[in-house]
């Protein structure tokens, strides 16, 4: 049974479970004991939380996130929930009504009485505790999260991680229609004369793959108009557009007056990667020896965790010639790492080198 459908306008509508909805919709399925989370008697139940989240992420990414459908599913365990993109399951975990999730940081050593789990979105240690125990848990240094907020936090992570899958030609056409009101000549001169709608959609997906917002469509179209796109694939076109849009990503993650912490590669490691890319110009993936790849990822993961503890974003800076290759290699294992080229750093922001990855024996 479908409980609620939140369409792109943010309105709620009931639907029969037999009604075929668009593949791009985001279904959230709840086990039978979780149906109370959408109880309209509670003013701040799961439905308005998801509605607010969709609006926030739509604004942050630059396009309207497709509708979210919340429904019960008797095939799930009582406390289980699933999140899908279309028909593909992308998240599957448990929350418990009548309990609260207590999350600890690295400085908390006191254990609690409850069900020990990993928090679904970020994988940190946590406990499901009885609701009446939350004051005691807070006094011991734990952060207390309501069941509804556990699901919305997980959904937020999913929406950002799968942003490219959520953008389709219909969403891009809506963006073009809005832009045409103010810049009709620009839109008419680019789409479809320089680039058809389907290709523009693919280019925007490439940009969103690394969570770069596509909110400045005017700037994107102006950049496309200046390129000889006939001799470029979509990834190469996206790479040319990125420097104009990366400031939007940075400002979303760190305040304007704050210094941006950067991770760099040791010069000898970067030079070795650069040489590998030059020797394999047609290879899309980075070719590295296995033990070296593991050391790079371990080193980078340690640096990332240190920055996360300080609540700072993670930016790895590399030469522009290797950015795409390094990004595909790193983000396959560490998706929270933002890989930028030094050409993409905004000139009006202060930066500092926080960590350097490399310099280990395998590079020699």
N, C-alpha and C positions, 0 to 999 in steps of 0.2 A: 504494500500500500504506500502511495506517495503521501508524505505528510505536508511538505511545503516545497514550492518551487519559487526561487528568487530569480526573477528574470532580469535582463540587463537594465531595466528601468528601476530595479530595486523593489518591485511590487511582488506581493505574495499571491500564489494561486494554487488551488488544490487540483490534483490530476489523478485520474485512474491509473493503476499500475499497467493497464493494457495500452495506454497512450504512448506512441512512439515519439520520443523527444530527440532533439538534435544530438548528433554524436559528440559535439563540442561541449555539451553541458557537463558540469562537474557534479556527479552524484555522491552524496554522503549517505551511506547505509548504516543503520543503527540496529543493534541487537534489541530484543524486546524489552529488556530492563532499562534501556537508555531512552525510550520514548518519552519519559518524563522530562528529559532535557529540553524538549520543544513545547512544554506545557505553557499555553498562552496565559494561564493564571499567574505565571511568573513574568514580571515586566521585562526582565533582562535575561530571557532564556537564550538558547542557542541561535534561534532565528535572527533576532536583531543584532547579535554579535557577529554573525556571518555577513549580514547586510552591511554593517559598518566596515568590516574587513574588506569586502569586495570594493567598496567605494575608495578606501585608503589605497589598496593595491592598484586599482584602476588608475588613480591619480598618479601614483608613483611610477608605474610602468608606461603610462601614456596612451592606453587604450582601454576600452570597456571590457572587463572580464566577463565571459559568457555566464549564463545563469547557473545557479547552484540549486540542486534538488536534494532535499533531505527526506529520506524515507526509511521505514522500518523494513527489516529483512529477516524472516524467520529462519533462513539458512545459516545465519550467524549465531555465534554463542551469545548468551544473554548480555554480557558486558562488552562485546566486541563492536568495533566500528571499522568501516572501510571507506576509503576515498578513491574515486576513479577519475581518470581523464577519458571521456568517452566510455568505452567498454573496458579499458585497461586499468587494473588495480595498481595504484601507485603508493598506497599506504594502508596499513592494516595493524590495528593495535587494540588496547583495552582501556576503558575508563570505568570507574565504579561510582554509581550514584550513592549518595549518603556518606561518601568519603571525600577526602581532599588529598591532593598530591603535594608531598613535602619534598622540596628539592634542596640539596645541600651544595655548598661550594667546597673548595679544596681545604678550607680552614676548619670545617666542621668535622669533628671526629666522633661525636656522640651518635650512636645508632638509635633508631626508633623501633617501636613495636608496630609492625604492619607488614604489608606485602612489598618486598623490595623489588624494584623494577628499574628499567632505564626509561627516562623521560622520552616520549616518542619522537619529538622533533629534533632534539640535539644529542640524545643518547647519554645524558648525564645521570648519575645515580640519584634515585628518588625512592620514596615510600608512599604507598597508599595507606593513609591513616584514618582512624575514625574521626568524624567531623568535630566531636567535642575535644579532641586532643590537639587541635591546631594551635591553641595559645601556648601550650607547653612546647610544641615543636618550634614555634617562632622564637620562644625564649632561648632555645638551644642553637639558634642561628639558621634555621631552615626557612625557606621561602614557600608560602602556601599558595597553591593554585587550585581553582575550582575545576570540576570535571569539564564544564563547557569551555573553559579557557584552554584546557589541554588540547581539545579538539580544534579550536580556532587557531591556536599557535601552530599546530601541525598543518592545518589547512593553509595558513599563511606561508609556511615553508614550501609546501607543495606548489602553490600558485606561483611563487617566485621561481622555483626550480623548473617548472614546466611552462613558463610564460610563453615560450616559442610555440608550444603545442596548443596553447589557448588562442593564439592569433590566427585568424583565417581571412579569406578574401572579403567576407562580409564586414568584418571589423575594420579592415584597411579601407574599404570603400566608405565606411562611415567617417573615418578620419579625413579622407580626401574631400568628402562632401562638406565637412565642417571648414576645412582649409579653403575650399573654393569660394566660400562666401567672402573671405577677406583677400585671398590671393588667387583670383580666377585665372589670370594669365599664366602664372607659375604652374598650376595644376594642369592646365590644358597643354602647356608646352612640354611637359614631362610624361604624363600618363594619358594615353598610351604611346605617344609619339617616340619618346626615348626608351621607355620601359613599360611593358604591359603590366596590368594589375597583378597577375599571378607571379611575375618575377619580382615586383616590388614587395609582395607579401613574403617571398622566399628570402629576400635581402633583409627585411625587417626581422624575420625569424632568426637569421644568423646573428643579428645584433642582440636580440633578446636572449639568445642561447647563453650569453655571459652576463645576463641581467642588466644590460645597458638600457635605460629608458628610451623609448621612441617617441617621446612627447613633443619634441620639436620637429614636426614633420616638414615645416617650411625649410629649415636648415638641411634636412635630409634630401629634399627634392632639389634644392639649390646645388648641393654637392653632386648629386647624380647628374644634373644638367651640365656640370663642368667636366665630366669624365667621358672617356671613349669606352663606353661599356661593352661595345661589340666584341672586344678582345679580352674581356674579363669574365671570370666566373662569379657567381653570387658571393662567395666567401671573399674574393678579392675586392669586390665592390663594397661589401660591408667593412672591410679593413680600412678602406679609404674614408669611409664615413665616420668611423669610430672616434678619431681625434676630436671632432666637433662635439661629440655626445658624451665622452668620458667625464667631463666636468659635471654633468647631470648625475652620474653615478656617484662621484665623489661627494657632491654636496648632499646627496641622500644619506650618506654613511658617516659623514664627519662635519662638524660645524665649520663655518667659513674661517673663523679666526684661529681654529686649532691647527697645529702642525700635523702634516700627513706623515705617518710612520711608513717607511718603505723597507722592503726586503730586497736585497740584490743578490746576484750570483757572483761568486768569486771570479775574477778576471779570467783565470785559466779555464774554469769550467764553462763560462760563457763563450770563450773562444773555441773550445772544443765542440760545443753545440753548434756554433755558427759554422764551423768547418764541416760538420756532419750534414747540416742542411744544404750547404753549397754542393756537397758531393752527391746529394740525393735530391735534386731540385724538383722532381716529380712526385716525391714521396710526401704524403699528407701527414703521416705520423712521424714522431721523433724517434730516430733509431739510436738506442742507447744499450750498452751492455747491462745485463740484468742486475748485477750487484751494485753497479753505479746508480741505476735508476732507483733501487731500494734506498740507497744512502741519501740521495737527493730528496726523496719523499719523506724519509724519517727526519732529516735535518729541517725541512720546510714545515713539517707537521709540528715539530718542537717549537719553532719560531712562531707559528700560528697560534699555538696554545698559549704561549707567553703573552702575545698581543690580546688574545681573547680574554685572558684573566684581567687585563687592564681595560677591558671593554673598548678596544680599538679595532678598527677594520684591518684587513690583511691585504696589502698590495705588494705584489712581486713585480719589480721593474726589470725589463730586459731590453735588448736591442730590437729595433722594429723588424729586422730581417727574420728573427726567430720567434716573434711573439705568438703567432698562430700555432706553431708547432709546440712550443713550451706550454701554451694554454691547454691544448688538447691533452697533452701528457699529464699535466698537473691536475686539471679539474676533473679528470676521470676518477681520480682517487681523493682529491681534496677540493670539493666543489665550492668551498667558502673562500678559496684563494682567488683574488682578482688579479689577473696577469695583464699588465699594461706595458706598453713600450715607453721609453723615456720621451718620445715625441708626443705622447698623449697627456703628459702632465701639464696642468694649467699653469701658466706663467705667474698668475696672481696668487698662488698658494705657496705657503712655506712648507718645506719638506725636511725630513731627517732620515738618515740611514739607521734603522733599528736593529737589523740583523743582516748577516751575509751568509749565504748558503754555499757550501763548497770548501775547497781547500783540503779535502781528505785524500788519502793515499790513492784512491782509485782514479783520480784525475791525473796523477803523475804519469 
